[in-house]
Amino acid sequence: MEKVISGIRPTGNLHLGNYFGAVKSFIRMQDEYQCMFFIADWHSLTTHPTPENLRRSVKTILSEYLACGIDPAKAPIYVQSDVKPVLELYLYLNMNAYLGELERVTSFKEKARTQPDNVNAGLLTYPTLMAADVLAHKADKVPVGKDQEQNMEMMRLFARRFNRIYGVDFFKEPESFHFNKEAVKVPGLDGSGKMGKSEGNAIYLCDDEATIRKKVMRAVTDSGPSQLNQEKPEPIRNLFSLLRLVSAEDTYAYFDDAYNNMTIRYGDLKKQLAQDINAFCAPIRERIADFSSNDAYLDKVAAEGAEIASASAEKTLAEVRAIIGFGK
């Protein structure tokens, strides 16, 4: 069975875009692949979170993964910083990563532009830490979005370079795993783009009913269709995309027909959409609250996941040390 590794940075709550874009696919993948999921708290240090925020975010993400349906009995979930061998591999990979190639990484250049007062070494070497996360477990596939494809190319480069420098055929080159039809691009509520934390256009899985209603009722619309069966502009298309995700087929058909025959009332559509989003989120929200209040269980899940991941990584590192010349 192929091994799949995926991580998520603990930068806040999961939203509908996270759920339909990745987590829903993870739930299916845990039955089809040998999956390991981790919370990338080392990566988050590039933005200098406070200790309190870091601990709270790790707990939040772990609770939400479990609430969404990730089963630690099928797919271990661990916290990145609990698996220390990854740091050792990060060091070895950095010794063979070159300044020029790291500086050319698009994500580094973008971060350097947007946070010029915090261009730290962690940002520069993000690709090597990401590579260490995956190569430490000799994974076959990594579920990533298109924005991570360059980092995946770097990962494969580091694997090839290690093999070439030491004359071995040790590291495989992990493949990018794209969800294709399994994942959905979820639009935001601001009329354009996709749902995201930084865009401020997201509905979070933990949002209460009043918050969901308030956000949906503020969603961008227009003055309504001016002719029969006209094409929907992007803001309206986005609302219908959300409706298709959370509502019954006949509900979607009702409002689609109303739009096409120019009788639609956006207020009614938004009220129905808010109701259906809440119905979708309510059981997840309740499970999040249950998991969040059970620190003992969360600690148990993280500890058991770390034990499995550490054993996997340590096996790889023992061989890496011997290849480099540190082994006895």
Summary of the structure (lengths in Angstrom):
residues: 328
radius of gyration: 22.2
end to end distance: 32.3
largest distance: 78.7
contacts: 1026
relative contact order: 0.15
helix: 60%
strand: 8%
